[in-house]
Amino acid sequence: MTPVQQEKDPFFEDGKPPISVTEAENLGAYRSMEERKDSVLFKFDKPGVEITGHIAAILRTKIEGRPGVDIFLSLNGRTNQFVKIHATRQLLEKVRTTDLGRLVRIIYKGENTEIKTAGNAMRIFQVLVDTKSDPREDLVMDTSLIEMFEE
């Protein structure tokens, strides 16, 4: 799987505007705006794959018609694009709602074939949470309106 990469700033690359100075002057107030993009689904496809970001939301949803939970992460401390992870039972036991805004690293360790949930081998994760720093509340998504559509 290809790692998720943050897109470069469309207004400045290497300190130089990629558009003409006249166009840049016309943009004026729009310089501080950023495009909000769709969330990207991140999948742990092999042991050793990991992702690091701030927990932005934990949202009830439907995955293939069944109840599920998505964990949204903000990468690089930005709010213009989030990565979502379909949470497993084990992830939900380790990631808590009190961790919203905190930096987390999730590492996929592999499967335990001796333990089955819904007929599938249990996926094992190591979860590291920065509990010493203050949570980044500016990165937390308000999911109250989104959840309304799931009911």
Residue pairs with C-beta under 8 A, 6 or more apart in sequence:
1 43
1 45
1 46
1 49
4 40
4 42
4 51
4 75
4 83
6 75
6 76
6 78
6 81
7 81
10 18
10 35
11 17
11 18
11 19
11 24
11 27
11 31
12 18
17 24
19 27
34 78
34 79
34 80
35 80
36 79
36 80
36 81
37 80
37 81
38 81
39 72
39 81
39 82
39 83
39 84
40 81
40 82
40 83
40 84
41 83
41 84
41 85
41 86
42 51
42 73
42 83
42 84
42 85
43 86
44 85
44 106
44 108
44 123
44 125
46 108
47 108
47 109
47 110
48 107
48 108
49 107
49 108
50 105
50 106
50 107
50 108
51 73
51 75
51 83
51 85
51 105
51 106
52 75
52 103
52 104
52 105
52 106
53 73
53 74
53 75
53 76
53 83
53 103
53 104
54 73
54 74
54 77
54 101
54 102
54 103
54 104
54 136
54 139
55 71
55 72
55 73
55 95
55 99
55 100
55 101
55 102
55 104
55 140
56 72
56 73
56 74
56 79
56 82
56 100
56 101
56 139
56 140
56 141
57 70
57 71
57 72
57 82
57 100
57 140
57 141
57 143
58 69
58 70
58 71
58 72
58 87
58 95
58 97
58 100
58 143
59 69
59 70
59 72
59 143
59 146
59 147
60 67
60 68
60 69
60 147
60 150
61 67
61 68
61 69
61 70
61 150
62 68
62 150
63 70
63 86
68 86
68 87
69 86
69 87
69 92
70 84
70 85
70 86
70 87
71 84
71 85
71 87
71 91
71 95
72 82
72 83
72 84
72 85
72 141
73 82
73 83
73 84
73 85
73 104
74 82
74 136
74 139
75 81
75 82
75 83
77 136
77 139
79 138
79 139
82 141
85 91
85 106
87 95
88 117
88 122
88 123
88 125
89 117
89 122
90 122
90 123
90 124
90 125
91 106
91 125
91 127
94 125
94 127
95 104
95 106
95 127
95 129
99 129
99 135
100 135
100 140
101 135
101 136
101 137
101 139
101 140
102 129
102 130
102 131
102 133
102 135
102 136
103 129
103 130
103 133
103 136
104 127
104 128
104 129
104 130
105 127
105 128
106 125
106 126
106 127
106 128
107 125
107 126
107 127
107 128
108 123
108 124
108 125
109 124
109 125
109 126
110 123
110 124
111 121
111 122
111 123
111 124
112 121
112 122
112 124
113 121
115 121
115 122
116 122
